[in-house]
Amino acid sequence: MVKWKSAHEIGSLSVCPFMWTNAELEDAFLMAEQHPSPSRSSMHRRAFLGFSAAATAGALVPSRAHAAPAIKPERTLSFFNTHTGERLKAVYCCDGIYQNDVLSRINHILRDFRHNEVKPIDPKLLDLLHELGGTLGTDAPFHIISGYRSPVTNAMLREQGGTHTGVATTSLHMVGKAIDIRIPGVGLQNLRRAAQSLKLGGVGYYPSSNFVHVDTGRVRTW
């Protein structure tokens, strides 16, 4: 049984969501016994662990729509940029901490290649992709059709293709919260269904262009 660490407990570190284990809870209780406060000095150890377990059981529900994704000590992502031919496979989160050097490399491979413009990619989008690969049971690289888009590129694509292309005026691509992908060996419909099952953001289906759009905006499909 586990308990989610709060923002107060993890401070200002760049962290992935992670959890307290029962061993950590016991260590914390022992520390509290050595340095008791009036509010906790009378709390029995069993009561403390029982309360934590009960609180966790109530907070963590089985539905993916409400429960946080399962967490692994390391999270790895693999990318192939279909426009530049660049490849990247790296651990972007280790022991609950986002690896800033790897995030910079991911920002680069997901850059607006037309203008060589790099912007930060939302770590939640990376977690979404990690969950998506796990749901599909594949570690194949995500083929990047479009990552970050500068406002200039977004306007150009919208003008060239018109409103039917799905290029929104205020696209989440422009703020690093969206990506268009396909995965070798995974059917496009399966990719869409898996992304929709996560309920972690928007999912767009573009069979004529052979890609699926995912983002960390509100949950919606088209």
Backbone bond lengths (Angstrom), bond angles and torsions (degrees), N, CA, C in turn:
res aa  C-N    CA-C-N  psi(-1)  N-CA   C-N-CA  omega(-1)  CA-C   N-CA-C  phi
1 M - - - 1.474 - - 1.511 109.11 -
2 V 1.327 117.75 145.60 1.457 121.35 -173.39 1.517 110.34 -135.52
3 K 1.345 114.26 165.32 1.458 121.29 176.87 1.521 108.21 -133.73
4 W 1.329 117.83 131.99 1.458 121.03 -179.38 1.514 110.42 -69.89
5 K 1.342 117.24 134.77 1.456 121.43 174.71 1.523 109.48 -75.36
6 S 1.314 115.44 142.86 1.457 120.34 -178.76 1.506 110.84 -89.47
7 A 1.361 116.67 166.49 1.454 121.57 178.13 1.523 110.17 -61.41
8 H 1.362 117.03 -32.34 1.460 120.65 179.28 1.522 110.62 -66.60
9 E 1.348 115.35 -38.22 1.455 119.71 -176.25 1.518 112.20 -74.46
10 I 1.341 118.59 -28.01 1.457 120.88 -176.63 1.505 112.29 -98.68
11 G 1.325 118.34 -5.12 1.452 121.04 173.73 1.505 112.98 67.01
12 S 1.327 115.47 -142.83 1.470 120.48 -173.30 1.510 112.88 -100.65
13 L 1.356 118.85 11.51 1.455 120.68 178.56 1.519 110.83 -64.58
14 S 1.352 115.77 151.96 1.455 120.78 174.80 1.512 107.34 -82.08
15 V 1.326 117.10 99.80 1.455 120.05 -169.05 1.516 112.66 -118.99
16 C 1.341 114.56 150.69 1.448 122.11 166.16 1.526 105.74 -87.33
17 P 1.338 119.38 158.16 1.455 120.16 175.43 1.526 109.91 -59.44
18 F 1.315 117.94 133.37 1.454 120.63 177.09 1.514 109.52 -149.94
19 M 1.340 117.68 -177.94 1.452 120.44 -163.45 1.521 112.56 -136.14
20 W 1.363 114.56 156.79 1.464 120.95 168.69 1.532 108.16 -83.83
21 T 1.328 117.16 135.56 1.459 120.76 171.05 1.521 108.79 -92.36
22 N 1.335 116.83 169.23 1.456 119.79 177.58 1.524 111.32 -62.25
23 A 1.349 117.61 -35.14 1.462 120.75 178.65 1.514 110.29 -62.37
24 E 1.335 116.54 -40.98 1.455 120.01 178.33 1.518 110.74 -66.57
25 L 1.330 116.34 -36.55 1.452 119.65 178.24 1.526 111.06 -63.76
26 E 1.352 116.45 -41.01 1.457 119.66 179.32 1.524 110.64 -65.09
27 D 1.352 116.39 -41.97 1.460 119.78 178.22 1.519 110.72 -60.82
28 A 1.336 115.62 -41.66 1.458 119.58 179.97 1.525 110.62 -63.95
29 F 1.344 116.34 -38.24 1.462 119.63 179.90 1.525 111.47 -66.55
30 L 1.361 115.59 -40.12 1.456 119.41 178.66 1.519 111.08 -62.80
31 M 1.341 116.02 -39.18 1.457 120.15 177.45 1.522 110.21 -64.30
32 A 1.331 115.85 -38.53 1.460 120.01 179.41 1.528 111.04 -66.24
33 E 1.378 116.49 -34.71 1.454 119.67 178.64 1.524 111.50 -67.97
34 Q 1.357 115.09 -35.77 1.455 119.47 -179.80 1.519 111.77 -73.51
35 H 1.339 115.59 -27.65 1.456 120.76 179.06 1.523 108.39 -129.14
36 P 1.321 116.74 69.47 1.479 120.05 -172.54 1.514 112.59 -67.76
37 S 1.332 114.20 147.82 1.453 120.72 171.77 1.515 107.26 -114.34
38 P 1.331 119.48 157.04 1.480 121.08 -178.12 1.503 113.60 -54.28
39 S 1.338 116.22 -33.00 1.461 118.93 -174.74 1.510 112.70 -79.29
40 R 1.378 118.51 -18.31 1.449 119.93 -174.42 1.532 113.30 -121.32
41 S 1.320 118.34 -5.64 1.455 120.02 -173.39 1.520 112.49 -62.28
42 S 1.314 117.69 -27.93 1.461 120.38 -176.67 1.519 113.31 -95.85
43 M 1.340 116.58 1.56 1.474 118.63 -177.37 1.523 109.91 -78.34
44 H 1.311 116.45 125.37 1.457 121.33 178.29 1.519 109.44 -74.65
45 R 1.334 116.38 146.99 1.456 121.05 -177.19 1.524 112.26 -58.41
46 R 1.315 116.48 -43.75 1.463 118.67 -179.87 1.523 111.14 -64.76
47 A 1.306 116.17 -39.25 1.463 119.51 179.67 1.515 110.63 -64.06
48 F 1.344 114.85 -38.51 1.464 119.54 179.77 1.526 111.06 -62.01
49 L 1.358 116.02 -49.83 1.459 119.68 -179.44 1.523 111.07 -66.71
50 G 1.335 116.03 -37.97 1.462 118.88 178.78 1.501 111.35 -63.96
51 F 1.318 117.10 -41.00 1.470 121.01 178.19 1.516 110.58 -63.26
52 S 1.352 116.53 -43.44 1.464 120.11 -179.65 1.515 111.54 -63.12
53 A 1.351 115.19 -42.18 1.459 118.83 179.92 1.517 111.41 -64.67
54 A 1.341 115.86 -42.20 1.464 119.84 -179.69 1.509 111.07 -65.32
55 A 1.333 116.15 -42.25 1.462 119.59 -179.70 1.508 110.48 -63.92
56 T 1.349 116.57 -39.43 1.452 120.30 -179.63 1.514 111.22 -67.66
57 A 1.342 116.21 -43.24 1.463 119.78 -179.87 1.508 111.15 -59.99
58 G 1.316 116.73 -35.35 1.458 119.25 179.30 1.509 112.85 -75.28
59 A 1.348 115.30 -27.88 1.468 118.83 -175.32 1.511 112.11 -84.97
60 L 1.340 117.01 -34.51 1.456 120.38 -176.09 1.523 109.41 -97.39
61 V 1.311 117.01 113.63 1.451 122.02 179.69 1.509 109.08 -109.67
62 P 1.336 118.15 157.47 1.458 119.57 -173.71 1.507 114.46 -71.54
63 S 1.295 119.85 -22.83 1.461 120.90 -176.31 1.507 111.47 -67.61
64 R 1.353 118.05 132.15 1.452 121.76 176.51 1.512 111.37 -63.24
65 A 1.309 116.51 -22.44 1.459 119.51 -177.50 1.522 110.75 -69.88
66 H 1.352 117.61 -23.60 1.443 120.60 -175.77 1.524 113.02 -120.74
67 A 1.346 118.05 -25.12 1.448 120.50 -176.91 1.518 110.41 -89.17
68 A 1.330 116.36 150.32 1.455 120.56 175.40 1.526 109.00 -71.14
69 P 1.351 117.89 152.62 1.454 119.97 179.64 1.525 111.46 -62.07
70 A 1.345 115.78 152.32 1.456 119.94 174.91 1.523 108.88 -62.65
71 I 1.336 115.81 139.63 1.446 120.33 -173.36 1.528 110.15 -108.25
72 K 1.319 117.49 135.40 1.446 123.19 174.27 1.528 107.83 -112.52
73 P 1.342 117.67 155.08 1.462 120.11 179.73 1.526 112.61 -56.12
74 E 1.336 116.40 -37.65 1.456 120.46 178.76 1.525 109.84 -126.09
75 R 1.310 115.86 143.65 1.465 120.64 175.96 1.525 108.14 -123.64
76 T 1.314 114.22 123.37 1.463 121.26 -176.60 1.511 109.93 -115.46
77 L 1.324 116.36 141.57 1.458 122.13 173.97 1.519 109.40 -129.72
78 S 1.324 114.65 148.31 1.463 121.35 178.16 1.521 108.70 -127.73
79 F 1.341 115.94 133.96 1.464 121.44 -177.39 1.531 111.29 -129.98
80 F 1.321 114.40 151.10 1.469 122.00 168.61 1.520 107.25 -134.82
81 N 1.331 116.33 120.54 1.460 120.81 179.42 1.525 108.77 -84.93
82 T 1.312 116.93 112.74 1.467 121.53 -175.16 1.531 112.88 -68.58
83 H 1.323 117.83 -15.50 1.469 121.17 -178.99 1.524 112.71 -93.97
84 T 1.318 116.65 -36.73 1.469 120.09 -175.67 1.524 113.51 -106.36
85 G 1.330 117.36 -14.39 1.459 120.68 -178.06 1.522 113.79 80.07
86 E 1.323 118.08 4.15 1.467 121.54 -179.52 1.530 110.52 -73.59
87 R 1.327 114.72 148.10 1.453 121.89 177.15 1.528 109.59 -127.59
88 L 1.321 114.77 149.48 1.461 120.38 176.96 1.520 109.12 -152.26
89 K 1.337 115.40 131.21 1.457 121.40 170.58 1.517 106.39 -134.92
90 A 1.324 117.04 121.66 1.459 119.68 -174.50 1.518 111.44 -157.72
91 V 1.333 115.62 154.89 1.463 122.77 173.51 1.530 106.91 -82.85
92 Y 1.336 116.22 113.41 1.458 119.23 -176.66 1.534 112.67 -96.96
93 C 1.333 116.75 -13.26 1.459 121.36 178.04 1.520 108.57 -141.46
94 C 1.323 116.29 126.79 1.463 121.16 -177.66 1.522 109.16 -134.61
95 D 1.330 116.24 126.42 1.473 121.45 179.85 1.523 112.07 53.09
96 G 1.314 115.71 39.29 1.454 120.39 176.48 1.512 115.38 81.91
97 I 1.337 118.19 3.40 1.461 121.10 -177.43 1.526 109.95 -116.75
98 Y 1.335 116.04 126.13 1.462 119.78 173.39 1.522 109.37 -65.97
99 Q 1.318 116.20 134.82 1.457 122.35 -179.15 1.531 109.73 -89.44
100 N 1.320 116.71 105.50 1.467 120.52 -171.63 1.523 113.24 -60.78
101 D 1.342 117.22 -36.13 1.454 118.60 179.54 1.526 111.27 -65.61
102 V 1.336 115.67 -37.46 1.471 119.49 178.91 1.529 110.16 -72.47
103 L 1.326 117.27 -38.32 1.465 119.67 176.64 1.523 110.31 -58.80
104 S 1.320 117.22 -37.66 1.469 120.92 178.40 1.527 110.66 -64.55
105 R 1.324 116.30 -39.24 1.474 119.88 178.66 1.527 110.88 -68.40
106 I 1.330 116.14 -36.91 1.467 119.81 176.80 1.525 110.12 -67.59
107 N 1.327 116.96 -41.99 1.469 120.34 176.24 1.528 110.55 -55.98
108 H 1.328 115.33 -38.43 1.473 119.61 -177.84 1.526 111.89 -68.86
109 I 1.331 117.28 -46.96 1.468 118.83 -177.19 1.526 111.67 -70.38
110 L 1.354 116.94 -22.58 1.465 120.78 177.63 1.533 111.89 -97.01
111 R 1.306 117.00 15.46 1.468 121.41 -177.61 1.518 112.07 -67.30
112 D 1.328 115.22 167.05 1.468 121.54 169.53 1.523 106.40 -75.76
113 F 1.336 116.23 99.20 1.462 120.53 -174.24 1.524 112.63 -68.24
114 R 1.324 116.92 -24.17 1.468 119.25 -178.96 1.522 112.02 -65.92
115 H 1.331 116.08 -34.83 1.462 120.71 -179.55 1.527 111.73 -117.34
116 N 1.345 116.02 6.58 1.468 121.53 -179.06 1.527 111.30 51.68
117 E 1.335 115.11 42.03 1.462 121.30 -177.19 1.523 109.41 -104.60
118 V 1.322 115.77 126.92 1.459 122.27 -176.86 1.527 109.74 -109.34
119 K 1.328 115.95 133.83 1.461 121.99 175.18 1.533 108.61 -136.53
120 P 1.324 118.19 155.18 1.470 120.37 179.23 1.532 111.95 -62.73
121 I 1.322 115.23 137.20 1.457 121.97 174.91 1.527 108.30 -95.76
122 D 1.321 116.06 136.58 1.462 121.82 -179.82 1.527 109.96 -59.70
123 P 1.345 118.99 120.64 1.471 120.12 177.64 1.525 113.11 -56.73
124 K 1.329 117.38 -28.52 1.462 119.60 177.14 1.530 111.30 -63.24
125 L 1.334 116.77 -30.53 1.461 120.41 176.89 1.528 109.66 -67.96
126 L 1.316 116.85 -38.37 1.465 120.67 177.54 1.526 110.33 -65.95
127 D 1.328 116.78 -41.01 1.464 119.90 176.92 1.525 111.09 -63.59
128 L 1.325 116.51 -37.39 1.462 121.06 176.98 1.533 109.79 -61.06
129 L 1.341 116.62 -45.75 1.468 120.37 179.55 1.529 110.89 -64.04
130 H 1.318 116.29 -38.75 1.463 119.90 178.26 1.525 110.74 -62.78
131 E 1.322 116.65 -44.43 1.461 120.92 177.01 1.527 111.33 -63.51
132 L 1.324 115.73 -37.85 1.464 120.72 -179.42 1.522 110.91 -64.04
133 G 1.338 116.85 -44.31 1.459 120.26 177.20 1.519 111.54 -62.10
134 G 1.342 116.34 -39.57 1.454 119.97 178.56 1.517 112.35 -66.42
135 T 1.326 116.47 -39.70 1.466 121.02 178.66 1.523 110.97 -63.31
136 L 1.324 116.19 -37.82 1.462 121.15 -179.34 1.524 112.16 -83.22
137 G 1.328 117.43 -12.23 1.450 120.94 -179.37 1.512 113.03 68.77
138 T 1.343 117.07 37.84 1.459 120.59 -179.31 1.520 110.41 -136.56
139 D 1.329 115.60 146.71 1.457 120.48 172.17 1.533 109.87 -114.37
140 A 1.339 115.89 19.06 1.466 120.92 176.73 1.526 109.39 -63.30
141 P 1.319 117.49 151.54 1.466 119.76 -178.04 1.522 112.40 -68.22
142 F 1.323 115.35 143.81 1.454 120.32 171.52 1.523 108.15 -75.72
143 H 1.322 115.97 122.45 1.466 120.26 175.94 1.523 108.16 -82.82
144 I 1.321 115.68 119.66 1.454 121.99 -175.15 1.520 110.53 -86.27
145 I 1.315 115.62 118.40 1.463 120.87 172.61 1.522 109.23 -93.44
146 S 1.319 115.77 -42.90 1.459 121.22 177.25 1.518 109.61 -154.32
147 G 1.326 116.19 127.39 1.452 121.52 175.49 1.520 108.71 -110.02
148 Y 1.335 115.40 -114.52 1.465 118.55 174.98 1.525 109.59 -69.38
149 R 1.335 115.41 140.32 1.467 121.83 174.30 1.516 109.06 -126.54
150 S 1.302 116.30 129.79 1.463 119.30 173.85 1.523 108.42 -71.32
151 P 1.329 118.29 157.92 1.471 120.40 176.60 1.525 112.24 -56.22
152 V 1.333 117.16 -34.95 1.471 120.63 179.75 1.528 110.40 -65.37
153 T 1.330 116.50 -46.81 1.469 120.41 178.86 1.519 110.89 -64.51
154 N 1.317 117.31 -41.88 1.461 120.69 -179.52 1.524 110.98 -61.00
155 A 1.327 116.07 -44.20 1.468 119.94 179.00 1.525 111.01 -64.70
156 M 1.336 117.57 -39.25 1.463 121.52 178.82 1.526 111.18 -63.05
157 L 1.340 117.18 -46.77 1.460 120.93 -179.41 1.526 111.01 -63.95
158 R 1.311 116.41 -38.61 1.466 120.45 179.23 1.527 110.44 -66.47
159 E 1.314 116.42 -40.12 1.463 119.98 -179.80 1.521 111.54 -69.31
160 Q 1.331 116.25 -39.03 1.459 120.32 -178.93 1.528 112.09 -69.17
161 G 1.333 116.15 -40.18 1.455 119.24 -174.15 1.502 115.35 -101.87
162 G 1.336 117.64 -13.62 1.450 120.03 -177.51 1.514 112.08 76.59
163 T 1.296 116.65 -178.50 1.466 121.58 -176.27 1.527 112.65 -67.87
164 H 1.341 117.84 -19.98 1.465 120.75 -176.98 1.526 112.16 -73.80
165 T 1.339 118.65 -12.11 1.461 120.90 -179.77 1.517 111.82 -76.36
166 G 1.315 117.66 -15.48 1.450 120.59 -176.92 1.511 113.55 84.83
167 V 1.320 117.71 6.07 1.470 121.53 177.99 1.528 108.16 -79.18
168 A 1.316 116.99 107.03 1.460 121.65 -176.97 1.524 111.12 -80.35
169 T 1.322 115.52 149.08 1.463 120.33 178.09 1.521 111.13 -60.46
170 T 1.316 116.33 -39.64 1.470 121.45 179.13 1.531 109.87 -109.52
171 S 1.317 116.15 49.86 1.461 121.78 -175.56 1.527 112.36 -58.03
172 L 1.333 115.78 140.65 1.461 121.07 175.92 1.527 111.84 -69.00
173 H 1.339 117.24 -14.10 1.468 120.08 173.19 1.525 110.55 -59.78
174 M 1.316 116.93 -30.67 1.462 121.23 -175.71 1.524 113.17 -74.47
175 V 1.324 116.84 -12.29 1.468 120.34 178.28 1.531 111.09 -120.06
176 G 1.323 116.87 18.03 1.458 120.79 175.31 1.507 115.56 69.77
177 K 1.337 116.52 25.97 1.464 120.31 -177.40 1.531 112.70 -114.84
178 A 1.337 117.36 14.47 1.459 120.36 -177.91 1.524 110.17 -146.63
179 I 1.324 115.14 153.22 1.455 120.96 177.12 1.520 109.23 -150.90
180 D 1.334 116.69 142.92 1.462 123.06 174.63 1.523 107.36 -105.10
181 I 1.327 116.92 128.14 1.466 120.62 -170.45 1.529 112.61 -141.10
182 R 1.304 114.48 164.50 1.454 123.81 160.65 1.525 106.23 -145.65
183 I 1.334 116.38 162.44 1.462 121.12 -177.71 1.528 108.03 -129.56
184 P 1.324 118.02 123.88 1.469 119.08 179.04 1.515 111.34 -59.84
185 G 1.322 115.37 133.95 1.457 120.59 179.18 1.515 114.28 86.99
186 V 1.339 117.07 -2.68 1.460 121.27 179.01 1.528 108.61 -117.49
187 G 1.319 116.68 123.04 1.455 120.35 178.71 1.520 111.21 -62.60
188 L 1.319 115.67 146.26 1.458 119.97 -176.06 1.532 111.96 -62.04
189 Q 1.319 117.33 -37.78 1.466 119.93 178.24 1.522 111.22 -66.98
190 N 1.330 117.09 -38.47 1.465 120.17 176.90 1.523 110.94 -64.70
191 L 1.329 115.40 -38.76 1.457 120.41 178.04 1.531 110.18 -63.23
192 R 1.309 116.05 -43.61 1.461 120.15 178.70 1.527 111.37 -62.93
193 R 1.337 116.75 -47.05 1.470 120.12 -178.30 1.529 111.13 -62.12
194 A 1.329 116.44 -41.21 1.460 119.76 179.83 1.529 110.88 -64.08
195 A 1.319 116.42 -42.93 1.467 120.76 179.23 1.531 110.87 -63.70
196 Q 1.324 116.67 -41.22 1.463 120.39 179.05 1.524 111.54 -65.27
197 S 1.329 116.97 -34.89 1.466 120.78 -177.41 1.526 112.18 -66.37
198 L 1.325 116.94 -25.27 1.466 120.47 -179.07 1.523 112.28 -71.49
199 K 1.330 116.02 -31.76 1.473 121.68 -178.61 1.532 111.29 53.96
200 L 1.330 115.05 45.00 1.462 120.83 -179.15 1.526 112.96 -109.24
201 G 1.335 116.79 3.34 1.459 120.19 -179.84 1.515 111.20 163.20
202 G 1.324 115.68 -160.46 1.455 120.88 -178.14 1.519 112.50 -81.68
203 V 1.338 115.66 147.93 1.472 122.23 178.20 1.526 108.50 -134.79
204 G 1.326 116.13 120.21 1.459 121.62 177.68 1.521 110.28 -114.93
205 Y 1.334 116.98 141.28 1.470 122.86 -174.85 1.517 109.09 -115.37
206 Y 1.362 116.43 120.27 1.462 121.78 -176.78 1.531 109.76 -128.89
207 P 1.342 117.23 74.49 1.467 120.05 -176.14 1.524 113.50 -63.61
208 S 1.330 118.05 -32.13 1.470 119.74 -179.54 1.524 111.94 -68.05
209 S 1.328 116.78 -25.62 1.468 120.94 177.68 1.528 111.83 -104.57
210 N 1.328 116.32 -0.20 1.464 123.03 175.61 1.526 113.11 60.44
211 F 1.330 116.51 51.28 1.458 119.38 172.64 1.522 110.72 -155.16
212 V 1.317 114.01 162.19 1.465 122.66 174.06 1.519 108.02 -119.42
213 H 1.318 115.62 135.44 1.456 122.36 176.74 1.519 108.86 -95.13
214 V 1.346 117.04 133.93 1.466 121.06 171.63 1.524 108.07 -131.41
215 D 1.326 116.01 146.88 1.462 119.83 178.18 1.525 110.01 -148.82
216 T 1.324 115.74 171.92 1.461 121.32 -178.88 1.522 111.80 -103.89
217 G 1.322 116.46 23.79 1.456 120.89 174.09 1.520 110.52 -79.23
218 R 1.325 115.42 -159.89 1.475 118.28 179.04 1.526 110.36 -67.40
219 V 1.315 116.03 155.59 1.454 121.32 -178.96 1.523 109.80 -70.13
220 R 1.344 116.83 122.08 1.460 122.60 -179.54 1.529 107.58 -164.94
221 T 1.327 116.61 163.31 1.464 121.13 179.38 1.519 109.59 -138.63
222 W 1.311 115.41 153.42 1.463 120.90 173.87 1.518 109.24 -156.59
